[in-house]
Amino acid sequence: MRGRNDVLEPAILGLLAESPMHGYELRKRLNLVLGSFRALSYGSLYPCLKGLADRRWIVGVEAPDDRTVASKRARIVYQLTAEGKEHLQQVLSTSGPAAWEDENFDVRFAFFAQTDAETRMRILEGRRIRLTERLETFRQSVARTRERMDEYTLELQRHGLEQVEREVRWLDDLIDNERGVRRVRPEGGGRPAAAADDAEGTSEARNEKERG
């Protein structure tokens, strides 16, 4: 249970930092942040909200619900406390290996707008290192066992490799964007346009020098 809360708690705090929300709205937003394969139930949400409230990181406030005026019912709207904002900033400022792992990275990336540039860069570069290591492990495993695999297992391995390679390219673009580097990939592969332009410029300068 603690492992799931390690992902759920910062996601809740990050969303409440954007605006106060009631449980139903919070659950919908969390399902978007956590992804469709980790759909969140109320059975997971409310115990986590209670734990956050017990630590005084959030507070629930009754707010009238227009749809239930006749029954005088009220919804609980959750919002961050000052202590909760301080704790969230501490969480968002961390960039160690835990932030690079699959589940944690997704949540941390979802709140990059609330994260400082230096921490964003450390997390992106750490994630890229982790995936590059995973790629190498994938390739070595396939090379060792290729002859013993049937065509479907090989196809599954190839699919896994392509997914990791695609994320590495995505991370490359994000890192370049953080650094302010404009990378234009020409159609059909080849070098990025920036690299090609640099090479052409170098060649032109060399020719000019030879003519002089």
N, C-alpha and C positions, 0 to 999 in steps of 0.2 A: 504493500500500500504506500510505503514511503517513497518508493521509486516513482510511482505515478504522480504523487504529490509534488515531487521535485520538478516535474514538468508543468503540472496543472497550476501550482501556486503562482509562479512568476507570470504565467499566461493570464490568470485572473487579475493580478495586480497591474499588469501592463494595460489590460483593457479598461480597468477602472480608472487608470491614470488619464485615459482619454476622455471618459465621461462616466458619471454614475449610471448604474443599470440595475434592473430587477432580474430575478433569476432566469426567467424565460428568455429574455433578450441576451443575457450573459451566456447562456447555454448555446444559443444560435451562433453567437460570435466566436465562442470557444471552438465549436465544431469546424468553423472556417479556418481558425488558426491551427488547430491540431490536425486537421485533415479528415477526409471522409472515412479512412480506414481505422480511425480512433474515435469513432462517434462517442460522445459523452452523455452518460445518463444522469438523471437527477440524483440517483443513488450514489454517484461519485461526486457530484457538484456540491450538494448541500453539506455533507460532512467536511469537505475542504473549506467551504465558506465559514463554517462554524469554527474550524481550527484557526483560520485567519482572524476571525473576530475575537477569539479567545486571546490571541497574541496582540490584539488592539491594532492590527494593521488595516482592518476595514471596520466599518460600522454599518449596520442596517437601519434605515429610517423608513417609517411608515409613510406611504404616499397614496392618496386617494386614487382609486381605479375607476375611471368614468364608466366602464362597462358594468360595474357592479355597484352603482350608487344606491340602488334600491335596497341592497342587503347591507349597506354601510361597511362593506369589506374594504380592506386596504392592502396594497401590495408593499412588499419590503424592497426598497431600493438600496443597493449597496454602493458605498463610496469609500475612497481611500482616506485614511487618517494621516496626520502629519508623520506619525511613526511609520505608517505604511509607505508613504512617499520616500522617506529616507531609506527604508529597507529595499525598496525597488531600485533606487539609484545604486545601492551597494551591489545588488544582483547584476544590474546592467553594466556595471563597471568591471566585472570579472571577465577574464578572457582565457582561462586555463583550459586544459584538455577536455574537461567535461563539457565545455561550450561547443566543442567540435563534433561531438557524437550526434548520431542521427536525430533522435528525438529532441535533444536539447538545442541543437543547431536550428531546427525549424522554428522553435519558439523564439529563440534569441533573434533570428533574422526577422521575424514578424514585427519585432519592436526596435529595429535598427534606427527608425526615425527618432527614438528617444535615447539612442546610444551615441556617445561621442565618437568622432572620426577615428581616433587612435585605437580605441577598443574594437570598433568595427573592422579595421584593417587586420588587427591581430587575430580576430576570430576567423575572418575569411582566409587568411594565410594558413592558420592552423588547420582549418577544414580541408584546404587544398592538400596540405601535407598528409593528413589522415587518408584522404581518398587516393592519393598517389601511392601510398603504402598498400592500400587495399587492391589497387590495380595490379601492382607487382605480384601480390599474393595470388590473385585470380589467375594471372598469366602463368605463373609457375605451376599452379595446381592443374590447369588445363594441359600444359605441356607434359606433365608427369603422367596424367591419367587418360589422355586423348584416346589411346589405342583400346582402352577398356570401356569406353563410353559408347552408348548407342546414339543414334542420330538425334533423338529428342533431348537427351541429356546434354549433348554438345550444343544444341540450339539454345537450351536454357542458359548454359554457360556463356554463350555468345551474347545473349540478351542482357545478362548481368554485366558483362564487360562494357557493352554499349551504353548502358545506363550510367555507369561510373564515369566513363569517358565524356559523356555528354555533360555531366555535372562539373567535371574538371574544367571543361571549356567555358561553362557558364560562370564558374568562379573566376577564371582568368579575366573574363570581361568585367565582372564586378570589381575585381582588384584594380584593373586598368582604369575603370571609372572613378574609383576612390582616389587614385593617383593623378587623375586628370589627363590620362593618356587616351587618345582617340585611336581605337583599333578598328579598321575597316577590313573585313574579310572578303576577298574577291570571290566571285562565283566560281565554282569548280575547284576550290582549294587554292593552294599556293600560299605565298607569303602574305601577311597583312599588308594593306596598302601603304601604311606608314613606313614599314620596313622596306618595301619596294621603292618608295620615293627616296628614302635615304640612300639606298644602293645606287639609284640612278643619279642622284646628286653627286655622290662620291665619284662615280665613273665619269661624269661630265667634267668635274673639277680636275680629274687626272688627265683627261684628254686636253683640256685647256692648258694645263701645265706643260704637257708634251709639245703642244703647238708653240708655246712661248719659248 
